[in-house]
């Protein structure tokens, strides 16, 4: 089972043609009812005052226009579905690529390491970094004082005692601290803004009607959260509305995710 790279983000599916199919079915039922009522009206109309032909033509024309509108919607939905399929096919080229994405959960392989990025409010003097396993247990922590700007954090996969941790999903928790070690709050008593991102290599791609998910181990990264891509085939970078690495300013997506 895939684990989302974003806390409380799940996988969902939908039917792209459900709306037009339902409308078409309802229109067919209404049209049958209309014809039945019209036939009954014609049979029982007053011979001295028959229904005018222009009214009859008007009613049929209105139904035809509605039917054409529904068919147009169906064609548009099919076009959107085709575009989505093309997007899905292009996503397969990301297998083997190194990606950066908004998220706090990454996949640790045996003997490997994990890379994260984080950005906090500039007024924060210090912070604590915690690595938590899938059960929420903190397996590693450290405190830092140089926290200005976008930072890259690499965890070697070991706890504070130097013991290698098992393969699995691990989450980076960033806790801003005041100078005295208490939880940081600004002058209004509000907590500091925190943005976290992950860095990893894509193993496979999951595709459904809702989104495309790039898999790093068993961690599913929504395609829409990508901020930077280094394609494995030619080493070129494909930046998706993102900042670069190092200590430059953070990406817009990560700022908004905080």
C-alpha positions as a Markdown table, in Angstrom:
| # | Residue | x | y | z |
|---|---|---|---|---|
| 1 | Unk | 0.0 | 0.0 | 0.0 |
| 2 | Unk | 1.3 | 3.4 | -1.0 |
| 3 | Unk | 2.1 | 6.0 | 1.7 |
| 4 | Unk | 1.4 | 9.6 | 0.7 |
| 5 | Unk | 4.3 | 12.0 | 0.8 |
| 6 | Unk | 1.9 | 14.6 | 2.2 |
| 7 | Unk | 0.2 | 14.2 | 5.6 |
| 8 | Unk | -3.5 | 13.3 | 5.3 |
| 9 | Unk | -3.4 | 13.2 | 1.5 |
| 10 | Unk | -5.2 | 10.2 | 0.1 |
| 11 | Unk | -5.8 | 8.6 | -3.3 |
| 12 | Unk | -9.2 | 9.0 | -5.0 |
| 13 | Unk | -10.8 | 8.2 | -8.4 |
| 14 | Unk | -13.7 | 9.6 | -10.4 |
| 15 | Unk | -15.6 | 9.0 | -13.6 |
| 16 | Unk | -14.9 | 11.8 | -16.1 |
| 17 | Unk | -18.0 | 11.0 | -18.2 |
| 18 | Unk | -20.4 | 10.5 | -15.3 |
| 19 | Unk | -22.0 | 13.9 | -15.6 |
| 20 | Unk | -22.7 | 13.8 | -19.3 |
| 21 | Unk | -23.9 | 10.2 | -19.2 |
| 22 | Unk | -26.3 | 11.0 | -16.4 |
| 23 | Unk | -27.6 | 14.0 | -18.2 |
| 24 | Unk | -28.0 | 12.1 | -21.5 |
| 25 | Unk | -29.9 | 9.3 | -19.7 |
| 26 | Unk | -32.2 | 11.8 | -18.0 |
| 27 | Unk | -32.8 | 13.7 | -21.3 |
| 28 | Unk | -33.8 | 10.4 | -23.0 |
| 29 | Unk | -36.4 | 9.7 | -20.3 |
| 30 | Unk | -37.7 | 13.2 | -20.4 |
| 31 | Unk | -38.0 | 13.1 | -24.2 |
| 32 | Unk | -40.0 | 9.8 | -24.1 |
| 33 | Unk | -42.3 | 11.4 | -21.6 |
| 34 | Unk | -42.6 | 14.5 | -23.8 |
| 35 | Unk | -43.5 | 12.4 | -26.8 |
| 36 | Unk | -46.1 | 10.5 | -24.8 |
| 37 | Unk | -47.7 | 13.7 | -23.5 |
| 38 | Unk | -47.6 | 15.3 | -27.0 |
| 39 | Unk | -49.2 | 12.3 | -28.6 |
| 40 | Unk | -52.0 | 12.3 | -26.0 |
| 41 | Unk | -52.5 | 16.0 | -26.5 |
| 42 | Unk | -52.8 | 15.6 | -30.3 |
| 43 | Unk | -55.3 | 12.8 | -29.9 |
| 44 | Unk | -57.5 | 14.7 | -27.5 |
| 45 | Unk | -57.1 | 18.3 | -28.8 |
| 46 | Unk | -60.2 | 20.3 | -29.8 |
| 47 | Unk | -60.7 | 19.9 | -33.5 |
| 48 | Unk | -62.0 | 23.4 | -33.7 |
| 49 | Unk | -58.8 | 24.8 | -32.0 |
| 50 | Unk | -55.9 | 22.5 | -32.9 |
| 51 | Unk | -52.4 | 23.1 | -31.5 |
| 52 | Unk | -50.4 | 25.5 | -33.7 |
| 53 | Unk | -47.6 | 23.8 | -35.6 |
| 54 | Unk | -45.1 | 26.4 | -34.6 |
| 55 | Unk | -45.5 | 25.5 | -30.9 |
| 56 | Unk | -44.9 | 21.9 | -31.7 |
| 57 | Unk | -41.8 | 22.7 | -33.7 |
| 58 | Unk | -40.6 | 25.0 | -30.9 |
| 59 | Unk | -40.8 | 22.2 | -28.3 |
| 60 | Unk | -38.9 | 19.8 | -30.5 |
| 61 | Unk | -36.3 | 22.4 | -31.3 |
| 62 | Unk | -35.6 | 23.0 | -27.6 |
| 63 | Unk | -35.1 | 19.3 | -26.9 |
| 64 | Unk | -32.7 | 19.1 | -29.9 |
| 65 | Unk | -30.7 | 22.0 | -28.5 |
| 66 | Unk | -30.4 | 20.4 | -25.1 |
| 67 | Unk | -29.3 | 17.1 | -26.7 |
| 68 | Unk | -26.7 | 18.9 | -28.8 |
| 69 | Unk | -25.4 | 20.7 | -25.7 |
| 70 | Unk | -25.0 | 17.4 | -23.8 |
| 71 | Unk | -23.2 | 15.8 | -26.7 |
| 72 | Unk | -20.8 | 18.8 | -26.8 |
| 73 | Unk | -20.1 | 18.4 | -23.1 |
| 74 | Unk | -19.4 | 14.7 | -23.7 |
| 75 | Unk | -17.0 | 15.5 | -26.5 |
| 76 | Unk | -15.2 | 18.0 | -24.3 |
| 77 | Unk | -14.9 | 15.5 | -21.5 |
| 78 | Unk | -13.4 | 13.0 | -24.0 |
| 79 | Unk | -10.9 | 15.6 | -25.1 |
| 80 | Unk | -9.9 | 16.3 | -21.5 |
| 81 | Unk | -9.6 | 12.5 | -20.9 |
| 82 | Unk | -7.3 | 12.3 | -24.0 |
| 83 | Unk | -5.1 | 15.1 | -22.7 |
| 84 | Unk | -5.0 | 13.4 | -19.3 |
| 85 | Unk | -3.8 | 10.2 | -21.0 |
| 86 | Unk | -1.1 | 12.1 | -22.8 |
| 87 | Unk | 0.0 | 13.6 | -19.5 |
| 88 | Unk | 0.1 | 10.2 | -17.9 |
| 89 | Unk | 2.2 | 8.8 | -20.7 |
| 90 | Unk | 4.7 | 11.6 | -20.3 |
| 91 | Unk | 4.9 | 10.9 | -16.6 |
| 92 | Unk | 6.5 | 7.6 | -17.4 |
| 93 | Unk | 9.6 | 9.4 | -18.4 |
| 94 | Unk | 10.1 | 10.5 | -14.8 |
| 95 | Unk | 11.1 | 6.9 | -13.8 |
| 96 | Unk | 14.7 | 7.1 | -12.7 |
| 97 | Unk | 14.7 | 10.9 | -12.3 |
| 98 | Unk | 15.6 | 12.7 | -9.2 |
| 99 | Unk | 12.7 | 14.9 | -8.0 |
| 100 | Unk | 12.0 | 17.5 | -5.4 |
| 101 | Unk | 8.5 | 17.9 | -4.2 |
| 102 | Unk | 6.4 | 19.5 | -1.5 |
| 103 | Unk | 6.0 | 16.9 | 1.3 |
| 104 | Unk | 7.5 | 15.7 | 4.5 |
| 105 | Unk | 7.6 | 11.9 | 4.1 |
| 106 | Unk | 10.4 | 10.0 | 2.2 |
| 107 | Unk | 11.4 | 6.4 | 1.7 |
| 108 | Unk | 14.5 | 5.0 | 3.3 |
| 109 | Unk | 16.2 | 2.0 | 1.7 |
| 110 | Unk | 18.4 | -0.4 | 3.6 |
| 111 | Unk | 21.8 | 1.3 | 4.2 |
| 112 | Unk | 20.6 | 4.4 | 2.4 |
| 113 | Unk | 20.0 | 8.1 | 3.4 |
| 114 | Unk | 17.2 | 10.6 | 3.0 |
| 115 | Unk | 17.2 | 14.1 | 1.8 |
| 116 | Unk | 14.8 | 16.8 | 2.7 |
| 117 | Unk | 14.4 | 20.6 | 2.3 |
| 118 | Unk | 12.8 | 23.0 | 4.7 |
| 119 | Unk | 12.2 | 26.7 | 5.1 |
| 120 | Unk | 11.0 | 28.6 | 8.2 |
| 121 | Unk | 10.1 | 32.2 | 9.0 |
| 122 | Unk | 13.3 | 34.3 | 9.0 |
| 123 | Unk | 12.7 | 35.5 | 12.6 |
| 124 | Unk | 13.1 | 32.0 | 14.0 |
| 125 | Unk | 16.4 | 31.8 | 16.0 |
| 126 | Unk | 16.7 | 28.0 | 16.3 |
| 127 | Unk | 14.8 | 24.8 | 15.6 |
| 128 | Unk | 14.6 | 21.1 | 16.2 |
| 129 | Unk | 14.6 | 18.5 | 13.5 |
| 130 | Unk | 12.9 | 15.2 | 14.2 |
| 131 | Unk | 12.8 | 12.1 | 12.0 |
| 132 | Unk | 9.7 | 10.0 | 12.8 |
| 133 | Unk | 8.9 | 6.5 | 11.6 |
| 134 | Unk | 5.5 | 5.3 | 10.4 |
| 135 | Unk | 4.2 | 4.8 | 13.9 |
| 136 | Unk | 5.1 | 8.4 | 14.8 |
| 137 | Unk | 8.0 | 7.4 | 17.0 |
| 138 | Unk | 11.0 | 9.9 | 16.9 |
| 139 | Unk | 14.1 | 7.9 | 15.9 |
| 140 | Unk | 16.4 | 10.9 | 15.4 |
| 141 | Unk | 16.5 | 14.5 | 16.5 |
| 142 | Unk | 18.9 | 17.5 | 16.5 |
| 143 | Unk | 18.8 | 21.2 | 17.2 |
| 144 | Unk | 20.1 | 23.9 | 14.8 |
| 145 | Unk | 20.8 | 27.6 | 15.2 |
| 146 | Unk | 21.6 | 28.5 | 11.6 |
| 147 | Unk | 18.1 | 28.2 | 10.1 |
| 148 | Unk | 17.8 | 31.2 | 7.8 |
| 149 | Unk | 16.7 | 30.6 | 4.2 |
| 150 | Unk | 16.0 | 27.4 | 2.3 |
| 151 | Unk | 18.0 | 24.6 | 3.9 |
| 152 | Unk | 18.9 | 21.0 | 2.8 |
| 153 | Unk | 18.9 | 18.3 | 5.4 |
| 154 | Unk | 20.4 | 14.8 | 4.8 |
| 155 | Unk | 19.6 | 12.0 | 7.3 |
| 156 | Unk | 22.0 | 9.1 | 7.2 |
| 157 | Unk | 19.3 | 6.6 | 8.2 |
| 158 | Unk | 20.7 | 6.1 | 11.8 |
| 159 | Unk | 19.2 | 7.0 | 15.2 |
| 160 | Unk | 21.0 | 9.2 | 17.7 |
| 161 | Unk | 22.8 | 6.1 | 19.0 |
| 162 | Unk | 24.2 | 5.4 | 15.5 |
| 163 | Unk | 22.0 | 2.3 | 14.9 |
| 164 | Unk | 20.8 | 1.9 | 11.3 |
| 165 | Unk | 17.0 | 2.1 | 11.0 |
| 166 | Unk | 14.9 | -0.4 | 9.0 |
| 167 | Unk | 13.7 | 0.3 | 5.5 |
| 168 | Unk | 10.5 | 2.3 | 5.4 |
| 169 | Unk | 8.8 | 5.7 | 5.3 |
| 170 | Unk | 10.2 | 8.4 | 7.5 |
| 171 | Unk | 8.8 | 11.9 | 8.1 |
| 172 | Unk | 10.7 | 15.0 | 8.8 |
| 173 | Unk | 9.2 | 17.2 | 11.6 |
| 174 | Unk | 10.5 | 20.8 | 11.9 |
| 175 | Unk | 9.8 | 22.5 | 15.2 |
| 176 | Unk | 10.7 | 26.2 | 15.4 |
| 177 | Unk | 12.1 | 27.2 | 18.8 |
| 178 | Unk | 12.6 | 30.5 | 20.7 |
| 179 | Unk | 16.0 | 31.5 | 22.0 |
| 180 | Unk | 15.1 | 29.9 | 25.4 |
| 181 | Unk | 14.2 | 26.6 | 23.8 |
| 182 | Unk | 10.4 | 27.0 | 24.1 |
| 183 | Unk | 8.1 | 26.7 | 21.1 |
| 184 | Unk | 8.5 | 29.8 | 18.9 |
| 185 | Unk | 5.6 | 32.2 | 18.5 |
| 186 | Unk | 5.6 | 35.7 | 16.9 |
| 187 | Unk | 4.5 | 38.9 | 18.6 |
| 188 | Unk | 0.8 | 38.0 | 17.9 |
| 189 | Unk | 1.3 | 34.6 | 19.5 |
| 190 | Unk | 1.1 | 32.8 | 16.1 |
| 191 | Unk | 3.4 | 29.9 | 15.3 |
| 192 | Unk | 6.1 | 30.3 | 12.7 |
| 193 | Unk | 5.4 | 29.2 | 9.1 |
| 194 | Unk | 7.2 | 26.0 | 8.1 |
| 195 | Unk | 7.6 | 24.5 | 4.6 |
| 196 | Unk | 9.0 | 21.0 | 4.0 |
| 197 | Unk | 10.1 | 19.2 | 0.8 |
| 198 | Unk | 11.6 | 15.9 | -0.1 |
| 199 | Unk | 14.2 | 14.8 | -2.6 |
| 200 | Unk | 14.3 | 11.3 | -4.1 |
| 201 | Unk | 14.6 | 9.1 | -7.1 |
| 202 | Unk | 11.4 | 7.9 | -8.9 |
| 203 | Unk | 11.0 | 4.1 | -8.9 |
| 204 | Unk | 7.6 | 3.8 | -10.7 |
| 205 | Unk | 4.4 | 5.7 | -11.6 |
| 206 | Unk | 0.9 | 5.3 | -10.3 |
| 207 | Unk | -1.9 | 6.6 | -12.5 |
| 208 | Unk | -5.6 | 7.1 | -11.7 |
| 209 | Unk | -8.3 | 9.5 | -12.9 |
| 210 | Unk | -7.6 | 12.0 | -10.1 |
| 211 | Unk | -3.8 | 12.5 | -10.3 |
| 212 | Unk | -0.5 | 11.0 | -11.2 |
| 213 | Unk | 1.7 | 9.7 | -8.3 |
| 214 | Unk | 5.4 | 9.2 | -8.6 |
| 215 | Unk | 6.6 | 6.4 | -6.4 |
| 216 | Unk | 9.8 | 6.6 | -4.2 |
| 217 | Unk | 9.8 | 3.2 | -2.7 |
| 218 | Unk | 6.3 | 2.9 | -1.2 |
| 219 | Unk | 5.8 | 6.7 | -0.9 |
| 220 | Unk | 3.4 | 8.2 | -3.4 |
| 221 | Unk | 4.3 | 11.7 | -4.5 |
| 222 | Unk | 1.4 | 13.6 | -6.2 |
| 223 | Unk | 2.6 | 14.9 | -9.6 |
| 224 | Unk | 1.1 | 18.3 | -8.8 |
| 225 | Unk | 3.5 | 18.8 | -5.8 |
| 226 | Unk | 6.7 | 18.6 | -7.9 |
| 227 | Unk | 9.0 | 21.6 | -7.6 |
| 228 | Unk | 12.1 | 20.4 | -9.5 |
| 229 | Unk | 13.1 | 17.4 | -11.7 |
| 230 | Unk | 16.4 | 16.1 | -12.9 |
| 231 | Unk | 15.7 | 13.6 | -15.6 |
| 232 | Unk | 17.8 | 10.5 | -15.3 |
| 233 | Unk | 18.3 | 9.9 | -19.0 |
| 234 | Unk | 20.1 | 13.1 | -19.9 |
| 235 | Unk | 20.7 | 14.8 | -16.5 |
| 236 | Unk | 18.7 | 17.9 | -17.6 |
| 237 | Unk | 16.6 | 19.8 | -15.1 |
| 238 | Unk | 12.9 | 20.5 | -15.4 |
| 239 | Unk | 12.0 | 23.1 | -12.8 |
| 240 | Unk | 8.3 | 23.2 | -12.0 |
| 241 | Unk | 7.7 | 26.6 | -10.4 |
| 242 | Unk | 10.5 | 26.0 | -7.9 |
| 243 | Unk | 13.6 | 27.5 | -6.4 |
| 244 | Unk | 17.0 | 25.9 | -6.7 |
| 245 | Unk | 18.8 | 23.9 | -4.0 |
| 246 | Unk | 21.4 | 25.1 | -1.5 |
| 247 | Unk | 20.6 | 28.1 | 0.7 |
| 248 | Unk | 18.6 | 30.2 | -1.8 |
| 249 | Unk | 15.1 | 31.4 | -1.1 |
| 250 | Unk | 12.4 | 28.7 | -0.9 |
| 251 | Unk | 10.0 | 27.8 | -3.6 |
| 252 | Unk | 6.5 | 29.3 | -3.9 |
| 253 | Unk | 4.9 | 25.9 | -3.5 |
| 254 | Unk | 6.7 | 25.2 | -0.3 |
| 255 | Unk | 5.8 | 28.6 | 1.1 |
| 256 | Unk | 2.1 | 28.0 | 0.3 |
| 257 | Unk | 2.2 | 24.5 | 1.8 |
| 258 | Unk | 3.4 | 25.9 | 5.2 |
